[in-house]
Amino acid sequence: MLFRSVFLIYTSFTDFNQRTLFTGEVHGVGLQQYANALADPQFWLSTLLTIGFTAALVIGTLVIGVAVSELMMRLGTVVRYIVTVVLIFAWGMPNVASAQVWNWLFQPGYGIINWLLTQLHIFGDVTQLSWANNTWLGLACIWMLIVWQAVPFIAFTTYAAQTQIDTSMLEAARIDGASELRIYFTIVLDHLKPTILLVTVLSIIWDFNVFNQIWLVTQGGPDNTTATLGIWTYLTAFVSFKIGSGAAIAVITTIMLVVISGFYIRSLLRSGEDL
């Protein structure tokens, strides 16, 4: 791991390209690769897309995951076990297999999602609609796929934390006349705060670096409008074979991720000290 990191940083300061793979010839170029990356409009478009898409993914998985956790607390034993098994299947399904199933569901012509939307008679006949060839529909499709895969982890983690809450506090609040909604927001969420901060940090790291689902659904298209920094790094390094430039983008991406995650990690540590 350390060797790969050092090699990545070293490569970002060179003109490592397709020629180098055959001749081994490489030259140092200083900060030129970083300057080229920062001067590239596509880099900034990918950066904005990555930050916005990561925020949408984190918010979506947290809201749905915490809601599923609360639902599991209120279900009977048998139904809760059924929900648990369903979540485990969704969580354990490999990314590649999940993305392929998603492609089938949203496939133009015979995809079940397009057929169902057509049957609603709200959007007209959309059986031939290609989600992957539309920027916003492609992002929506990828968002649903990633959230579907990530919700089980959030749900199980917050459910485990929620079962540790002292029920006597909840009963005392009910006796005092507090509504269930107020109890949830003032007591339950307060106790879940450290757990939510932890899964938020992990979700940011995972979602910021998501690659498989995007590549398998849209490959960054159309016209790179769904190309996040991970996709753009791959396209630069292994499609255009500007490996030095791709390495520079990867280093910049890592620095950005460390800075963004740092704020949440600091909040998590402070939350732990307050307990």
Summary of the structure (lengths in Angstrom):
residues: 275
radius of gyration: 22.7
end to end distance: 34.7
largest distance: 78.2
contacts: 825
relative contact order: 0.14
helix: 77%
strand: 1%
